[in-house]
Amino acid sequence: MLEIKNVTKVFNAGTINEKVALDDVSLTLEEGEFITVIGTNGAGKSTLLNAIAGTWPVDSGEIWIGDTNVTKLPEYKRAKYIGRVFQDPLLGSAADMWIEENLALAKRRGQHRGLKIGITEEERKEYYGLLKEFDLGLEDRLSAKVGLLSGGQRQALTLLMATIQKPKILLLDEHTAALDPKTAAKVLETTKKVVEKNNLTTFMVTHNMKDAIAYGNRLIMMSGGKIILDIKGKEKQNMTVEKLLNRFEKASGEEFTNDAAILG
């Protein structure tokens, strides 16, 4: 479903501030895989996610989504293949519009829009049922403005908007980093439920080792713009933070220095 072939991205090339963010990275995700991505600050994990999304062009290599080579496509043209939830809960939804209006916009993404009733009763029933599964009380607030929601509620809504039309790839860009631990745990459980229900191919960048181990069926760790660990199957099921730290140190030759990632 996603294939990254020998992708390189260099910022400020040829200057004193040159930074190799991605160094000949290759990665393949099969349909339905849920991969978590972790690494130290500046490891390249967010750059890789943004390269997939088309936020900025890569310098070399190719990116394929399904049978489509999207390497040269701008971000807005890739949007039809991708669902994305950002780190900032304020992004991804319109604060001055109702919950049902936000969902209707997401539902109609890529469709022709003519002169007809904005939201039908059938659609309201659909939105009610989808929100009820989240168990956040949002199903009874369809006509509430999104700007009145808490950060966790807004992230849950954005997650539903990103997946209401099943995307080929779901990108989660540290989408719980700005939330308190209790709310973050709730959003992650909601994420797991949505991903499993829809068999979504998912790429989740996280700063938290415990979350990277607990969620998904595959874990990659990045350092210096390269993928240095790729853990799946029983090895991932039996992984612990201590084991992951040891694996990182052996693979990279350095200590993992991000306390927030270790402590969660």
N, C-alpha and C positions, 0 to 999 in steps of 0.2 A: 504493500500500500504506500510506503514511503521508501525511497532510495536516495541516499546521499552519496555521491561519487567524487572522491578526491577534492573536496571543497576547501578552498583557502580564502581567508579574508584578512587583509592587512590594513590597519588604520594608520594614517599619517606616514605613508610609505616615503622613504627617502629623506626623512627628517630625524632630528634628534629624539622625537617623541614616537618614533615608529613602534607599533605594537602588532605582533602577529597574533590575532585573536583566534583564528582557526587555521590549523596547520595540516593540510592534506587529510581532512576528515572523511571517512567513509562509514556509512551506517545503513542498515536495512531493517525496516519494521514490517512484519507480516500483518495481514488484516486481523484486527482484534487484539493486537499486542498493546499492553499498557506498560510503558517504559518510564521509569523515574530517572532523573538526571541530577547529579550532585557534583560538587567540586569546590575548591577554594575560590576566594574572590579573584576575578580575572581569569578563571580557568577556561572560559569560552562557552559556558552552558547557555547563557542568555543570548550570546551572539549566534549560536547555532540555532536557537529557537527563532530569532529574528531573521536569520537567513532563510529558514523554511517559510516563514510568513511573508517574506519579500520586503521587509522593512527597509533593508538596504541590499544592494546587489553584491554578489560574491565576486572575487577577483578571478577565480578559476574553479573548474569542476562543474558538476551538474546536480540538479535536484529534480527528482521525479515524484509525482503524486499519482499513484496508479499507473496508467499508460501515458500520462501527460508530462512532458518535459516543461517544467515551470521556471527553469533557471532564468530566462529572460523576461518572464512576465512580471509586470509591476504588482504592487501589493493589492490594489483594488481588483485586479483580474484574478488573483489567487483566492480572493475571499469566497468564491463559490465552492471551493474545495475544503476550506478551513473554518473551523470554529475556534474562537480564542477567548480566554478569560485572563484579564490582566491582573497585575499585583494590586493596583489601586482600585478599590471598590467603586470609585466614582466614574471609572471608565467602563464602557461597554453597555451603558443604558442611559436613557434620557431622563434627567431628574424632574423636569416639569411636565412629563407625560404620565398617564396612569399606568399601572402594572399591565392591564390588558392591552393598552395601546402599544407598549413596548413589545409585548409578546406577539401582537399582530404584525408589527413591523418585521420582527425576526421570522415569523411564519411566511411572510410574503417576499422574503429576500430572493431576488432574481426573477420574480414573476412580473408579468404585465399588470399594471394597476389602472383600472378604469373608474368610471363614475358608478359606484354602487355603495350599499350600506357598509360602513367601515368595519364593524365587528358583528357577526351574526350570533344568535343565541347558541347555535351549534358549536361555534368557536369558543364561546364563553364556557360552555360545559367542558370542552376539551381542556382549556386552560385551568379550570377549577380542578379537574381530575389530576392534571400533571403537578400542580402546585401542592395539592393535598398529600401527594406522595413524599414531599419534602418535609412535612410535619413541622412547618414554621409558622403556620397560621396565615400564610399569604393568600390562600384560596378564598378567604372571606374579605379580602381587601383589594379586589380586582380594580376598583375605581379609586384607589389611593394613589397619590403621586409618589413616584419612586424616590424622590428626594427626601421623603419622610421615613424611609426604611433605615434600619441599622446596617452597618457594614456587612455583617454576615448575611442578612436577608438580601442585600443588594447583590452580593457575590453569588448567592444561590439563584437569584433571578437571572443574572448574567449567564450563569452556567446553563440554565434552561434555554435561554435565548440562543446560546451558542450551539445547542444540540437539538433544538426543536425540529430543524431540518437536518437529518443525520449527515454530518460532514464526513469527508474522507479521512481527515486528520483533526483531532482535537488538541489544541495547544494550551497548556496551563502554565502561565508564566508567574511562578511563585504566588499563586492566587490566594494563599492563606497567610502570607508573610505580614500583612498589615492588620491581621485580626488577633484578638486575644486568644489564649490557648483553648478555652472551652468552645468558643465560636469556630475557631480553626478546625477543631476535631469534628464538629458537626458538619461543616462544609466539606471536609474530606470524606466523611461517610456518605454524604449526599453525592459527591463526585463518584465514589466507588459504585454506588447504586445505579447512577445514570450510565456510567461506562459499561457496566456489566449487562444492564437491561438492553442497551442498544448495540452491544458488541463493537464499541468504538475503538479505533486505533488512536492511542493517546500518548502524548509526549509531555510529561510533567517535569518542569524544572522546580527544584525545591532547595531550600537552604538548610533543611532539617534532615539529618541522617536517619533518625527514627522513622520519619514519614517515608523516606526513600526506601527503607527496608520493609515497612509494613504494607505499603500499597504497590500495586502493579505486579506483573509477573516477570519483570526484567529490570535490571538496574545498571546504568553506566556511570562511571566516574570520569571526570575530565580534569586535566592539568596541563597548563601551558599550551592550550589550544588543541590538545590531542585527547582522544579517548584512550585511557590507560587501563580501565577495567570494564568488563562486560559480563555481568553475573545474571544467571537465570536458573530456572528449574529448582531442583532440590537444594542446590548451593544457596540460592537466594532465600528459600524458605527457612534454611537453617542459619542465615546470616545474623550477626549481632553487630552493634556499633564497634565493639572491641575488635572483632574479626575484620570488619571493614577498614578500620584504621590501620591494622597490621598489613592488610592487602595493599592499601594505598601507599604506605611507607615503603614496602618492598618494590612496588611498581614504579614509584616516582623518585625514590631515593631521598625523600624529604618528609618532614612531619606535617600532618594536617593541622593548620594553625587557626582555623575558624571556630572559635569557642561556641558561637551561637549555633552553628551546625551540629556540633557534638552534643551540646546540652539541650538543644531544642527549645 
